[in-house]
Amino acid sequence: MSGPDKNLNLYIRGMKPSATVAINERSDALRADGRDIIKFGLGQSPFPVPEIVVQALRDHAHEKDYLPVKGLRTLRDAVADFHARRDGIEGRTGDDVLVGPGSKELLFLLQLVFYGDLVIPAPAWVSYAPQARIIGRTVRMVPTDPNDGWRLQPERLAQLCEEDEGRPRILVLNYPSNPTGLSFDASQLHAIATIARKHQLVVVSDEIYGEVHHKGAHVSLARFYPEGTIISAGLSKWCGAGGWRIGTFFFPPEMRWLLDAMATAASETYTSVCAPIQYASVRAFESGPEIESYLSASRRVLHALGRWCATTLRSAGIGVDDPDGAFYLFPDFEPLRAHLEGKGVRTAEQLCSALLEETGVAILPGTDFGRPHGELTCRLAYVDFDGARAIQDADTALDFEWMKAHCPKVIDGIERMVRFVSN
């Protein structure tokens, strides 16, 4: 006799929870049981929401009315101004902005209303492909190579597009990247934009980590393909406000029809985003000296810590690049395969399981990010530290002694990984 799951949507049946959410909950449960766990699984900003933005939330806690589906007009205007200042995207207004309960939900709505394949480089963030499969869309993974820094290569994108010329497609390009921490320079973006324009792709440039480029040098793809690029952003990563659940899509005027369609779907689902959060977010997008100081300090910390982590892992024979931004590394243990097989480790899943059980370090296998089964790649988020204390003391030399004092769990976790592969 078949069970009750026979009535589940076929696209949902057998689907597992988001890998990043699952590893975080498992890590918390192990800690609650008394285990000494280093949490490198969930990519949550370690830094607090800037006090000036928190105060804005306090000031607007009384706001209780439903706001417009597309978002508070003042906020939409602030987002448009933000992209004009940061990305040089002029000539647009709040009419080109859609506010949602996280950029994750906005991406889901986009795939719901736009009938087309989803194209993503592999590795890619864990939820892109599952969202498409929930809706019943085709997912096309574009392979990347560690020798190219896991970056999408224009010729591979062109090859995929030429397989079925004219087919509607959404390309999602996330940079600085989750899971690699790497980014693109202007020439690389220009080459990708040329292919996207030729094949009339709808591009979602997921720039949620743009403000966390370690040198403050983020460049938007929309500079090179303005008519076809939607910039996805929000406050979760650069403003420490993941739990606030607010994201933004910034559309070209030529795609107003798509914005309107998404707003229609939003009106029948979440209706509008939490009012106090929207009012407070205006202050974040307006920026100012306090926020610029906050960003400068957080970038310095992540830059120093990320480079130390990468250098230390490389010293043990693990392949990994220094990150350009965000707070991720994508270590490749393939050079140590023969040694790890002696430990009974032949896949990334086995590697992550062994690390958690034997060292207490929680990371995720590359397969969760679209890499082939059997490949020994993993993702780690070096965020298990007190970000408030770190940025408060970031106006000094961020040397190893500083990192040991301010980021002890991260230092300990990386050293545990090195000992594991070295023994």
PEHU-V603876 format. One record per pair of residues at least 6 apart in sequence whose ideal C-beta (glycine too) atoms are under 8 Angstrom apart, sorted by the first residue. I is the first residue (numbers start at 0). J is the second residue. Records with the same first field share a line. If there is no record, write none. Layout:
I = J + J
This chain:
4 = 12
8 = 133
10 = 132 + 133 + 134 + 135
11 = 133
14 = 129 + 132 + 133
15 = 21
17 = 125 + 126 + 129
18 = 125 + 363 + 367
19 = 40 + 41 + 42 + 125 + 363 + 367
20 = 41
22 = 40 + 41 + 361 + 362 + 363
23 = 38 + 40 + 41 + 43
25 = 40 + 361
26 = 36 + 38 + 40 + 41 + 361
29 = 36 + 355 + 359 + 361
30 = 36
34 = 359
35 = 359
36 = 355 + 359 + 360 + 361
37 = 358 + 359 + 360 + 361 + 383 + 408 + 409 + 411 + 412 + 415
38 = 361 + 382 + 383 + 408
39 = 360 + 361 + 362 + 379 + 380 + 381 + 382 + 383 + 412
40 = 361 + 362 + 363 + 380
41 = 380 + 382
42 = 177 + 236 + 325 + 326 + 327 + 380 + 382
43 = 241 + 380 + 382
44 = 235 + 236 + 237 + 238 + 239 + 240 + 241 + 326 + 382 + 386
45 = 239 + 326 + 382 + 383 + 384 + 385 + 386 + 389
46 = 239 + 293 + 297 + 386 + 387 + 389 + 390
47 = 53 + 239 + 386 + 387
48 = 234 + 238 + 239 + 240 + 243
49 = 238 + 239 + 283 + 289 + 290 + 293
50 = 289
51 = 282 + 287 + 289 + 290
52 = 238 + 240 + 279 + 280 + 282 + 283 + 290
53 = 279
55 = 278 + 279 + 281 + 282 + 283
56 = 275 + 276 + 278 + 279
58 = 278 + 279
59 = 274 + 275 + 278 + 279
60 = 275
61 = 275
62 = 274 + 275 + 278
63 = 274
64 = 274
65 = 270 + 271 + 274
66 = 271 + 272 + 274 + 277
67 = 271
68 = 262 + 265 + 266 + 270 + 271
69 = 75 + 96 + 97 + 98 + 258 + 262 + 265
70 = 93 + 96 + 97 + 98 + 99 + 247 + 271 + 272 + 277
71 = 98 + 274 + 277 + 278 + 281
72 = 93
73 = 278 + 281
74 = 93 + 96 + 98 + 277 + 278 + 280 + 281 + 284
75 = 92 + 93 + 94 + 96 + 98
76 = 92 + 93 + 96
77 = 93 + 280 + 281 + 284 + 285
78 = 93 + 96 + 98 + 232 + 247 + 249 + 284
79 = 91 + 92 + 93 + 95 + 96 + 249
80 = 284 + 285
81 = 284 + 285 + 286
82 = 88 + 91 + 219 + 221 + 230 + 232 + 249
83 = 89 + 91
84 = 286
85 = 209 + 210 + 217 + 219
86 = 218 + 219 + 221 + 222 + 230
87 = 219 + 222
88 = 219 + 221 + 222 + 225 + 230 + 249
91 = 249 + 251 + 252
94 = 252 + 255
95 = 249 + 250 + 251 + 252 + 255 + 258
96 = 247 + 248 + 249 + 250
97 = 105 + 247 + 248 + 250 + 258 + 261 + 262 + 265
98 = 245 + 246 + 247 + 272 + 277
99 = 105 + 108 + 245 + 246 + 247 + 248 + 265 + 269 + 272
100 = 244 + 245 + 246 + 269 + 272 + 273
101 = 233 + 235 + 244 + 245 + 246
102 = 205 + 207 + 231 + 232 + 233 + 235 + 246 + 247 + 248
103 = 126 + 130 + 246
104 = 246 + 269
105 = 231 + 246 + 247 + 248 + 261
106 = 127 + 130 + 171 + 203 + 205 + 231
107 = 130 + 133 + 134
108 = 261 + 264 + 265 + 268
109 = 169 + 203 + 229 + 248 + 257 + 261
110 = 117 + 130 + 131 + 134 + 136 + 169
111 = 134 + 264
112 = 257 + 260 + 261 + 263 + 264
113 = 167 + 169 + 201 + 257 + 260
114 = 167
115 = 136 + 166 + 167 + 168 + 169 + 201
116 = 136 + 137 + 138 + 139 + 166 + 167 + 168 + 169
117 = 127 + 128 + 131 + 136 + 137 + 138 + 139 + 168 + 169 + 171
118 = 139 + 141 + 156 + 159 + 168 + 169 + 170 + 171 + 200
119 = 127 + 128 + 138 + 139 + 140 + 141 + 170 + 171 + 369
120 = 140 + 141 + 142 + 143 + 149 + 150 + 151 + 172
121 = 140 + 141 + 142 + 143 + 368 + 369 + 370
122 = 143 + 149 + 176 + 178 + 179 + 329 + 365 + 368 + 369 + 370 + 376 + 378
123 = 140 + 171 + 173 + 178 + 368 + 369
124 = 173 + 177 + 178 + 205 + 368
125 = 363 + 367 + 368
127 = 138 + 171
128 = 138 + 140 + 369
131 = 137 + 138
132 = 138
139 = 159 + 168
140 = 369
141 = 151 + 155 + 156 + 159
142 = 155
143 = 149 + 150 + 151 + 152 + 155
144 = 152
145 = 318 + 331
148 = 179 + 181 + 320
149 = 176 + 179 + 181 + 329
150 = 181 + 183 + 187
151 = 172 + 191
153 = 190 + 191 + 193 + 194
156 = 170 + 191 + 194 + 195
157 = 194 + 197 + 198
160 = 168 + 194 + 197 + 198 + 200
161 = 198
164 = 198
167 = 201
168 = 198 + 200 + 201
169 = 200 + 201 + 202 + 203
170 = 195 + 200 + 201 + 202 + 203
171 = 202 + 203 + 205
172 = 191 + 202 + 203 + 204 + 205 + 220
173 = 205 + 206 + 207 + 208
174 = 181 + 182 + 183 + 204 + 205 + 206 + 208 + 324
175 = 181 + 182 + 208 + 209 + 211 + 212 + 217 + 322 + 323 + 324 + 325
176 = 182 + 208 + 325 + 327
177 = 208 + 325 + 327 + 378
178 = 327 + 329 + 363 + 365 + 368 + 378
179 = 320 + 322 + 327 + 328 + 329 + 378
180 = 305 + 320 + 322 + 323 + 324 + 325 + 326 + 327 + 328 + 329
181 = 320 + 322 + 323 + 329
182 = 212 + 217 + 323 + 324
183 = 191 + 218 + 220
184 = 218
185 = 218 + 222 + 223
188 = 218 + 220 + 222 + 223
189 = 223
191 = 220 + 223
192 = 220 + 223 + 224 + 228
193 = 223
194 = 200
195 = 202 + 224 + 227 + 228
196 = 224 + 226 + 227
199 = 227
200 = 227
201 = 227 + 229 + 254 + 257
202 = 220 + 224 + 227 + 228 + 229
203 = 228 + 229 + 231 + 248
204 = 219 + 220 + 221 + 228 + 229 + 230 + 231
205 = 231
206 = 217 + 219 + 230 + 231 + 232
207 = 231 + 232 + 233 + 235 + 236 + 237 + 246
208 = 236 + 237 + 324 + 325
209 = 217 + 219 + 232 + 237 + 324
210 = 217 + 236 + 237 + 294
211 = 236 + 237 + 294 + 297 + 298 + 301 + 324 + 325 + 326
212 = 298 + 323 + 324
213 = 298 + 301 + 302 + 305 + 322 + 323 + 324
214 = 298 + 302 + 323
215 = 294 + 295 + 298
217 = 324
219 = 228 + 230
220 = 228
221 = 228 + 230 + 249 + 251
225 = 251
226 = 251 + 253
227 = 251 + 253 + 254
228 = 251
229 = 248 + 249 + 250 + 251 + 254 + 257
230 = 248 + 249
231 = 246 + 247 + 248 + 249
232 = 246 + 247 + 249
233 = 245 + 246 + 247
234 = 240 + 243 + 245 + 280 + 283
235 = 241 + 243 + 244 + 245 + 246
236 = 325
237 = 294 + 297
238 = 283 + 290
239 = 386
240 = 283
243 = 273 + 276 + 279 + 280
244 = 272 + 273 + 276
245 = 272 + 273 + 276 + 277 + 280
248 = 258 + 261
250 = 257 + 258
265 = 271
283 = 290
293 = 390
296 = 389 + 390 + 393 + 394
297 = 386 + 390 + 393
299 = 393 + 397
300 = 386 + 389 + 390 + 393 + 397 + 405 + 406
301 = 322 + 324 + 325 + 326
303 = 397 + 401 + 402
304 = 381 + 384 + 397 + 402 + 406 + 409
305 = 321 + 322 + 326 + 328 + 381
306 = 321 + 322
307 = 399 + 402 + 410 + 413
308 = 328 + 379 + 381 + 409 + 413
309 = 319 + 320 + 321 + 322 + 328
310 = 321
311 = 413 + 414 + 417
312 = 319 + 328 + 330 + 413 + 416 + 417
313 = 319
314 = 417
315 = 335 + 416 + 417 + 420 + 421
316 = 334 + 335 + 420
317 = 330 + 331 + 332 + 334 + 335 + 416 + 420
318 = 330 + 331 + 332 + 333 + 334
319 = 328 + 329 + 330 + 331
320 = 328 + 329
322 = 328
326 = 380 + 381 + 382
327 = 378 + 379 + 380 + 381
328 = 378 + 379 + 381
329 = 365 + 368 + 376 + 377 + 378
330 = 376 + 377 + 379
331 = 375 + 376
332 = 339 + 347 + 350 + 375 + 376 + 377 + 420
333 = 374 + 375 + 376
335 = 375 + 420
336 = 375
338 = 420
339 = 345 + 350 + 375 + 420
342 = 353
343 = 349 + 353
344 = 350 + 353 + 375
345 = 373
346 = 364 + 366 + 372 + 373 + 374 + 375
347 = 364 + 365 + 366 + 370 + 373 + 374 + 375 + 376 + 377
348 = 364 + 366
350 = 364 + 375 + 377
351 = 361 + 362 + 363 + 364 + 377
353 = 419
354 = 360 + 361 + 362 + 415 + 416 + 419
355 = 361
357 = 419
358 = 415 + 416 + 418 + 419
359 = 415
360 = 412 + 415 + 416 + 419
362 = 377 + 378 + 379
363 = 377 + 378 + 379
364 = 370 + 376 + 377
365 = 374 + 375 + 376 + 377 + 378
366 = 372 + 374
367 = 378
368 = 378
370 = 376
379 = 412
381 = 406 + 409 + 412 + 413
382 = 409
383 = 408 + 409 + 412
384 = 405 + 406 + 407 + 408 + 409
385 = 405
388 = 405
389 = 405 + 406
392 = 401 + 405
395 = 401
402 = 409 + 410
403 = 410
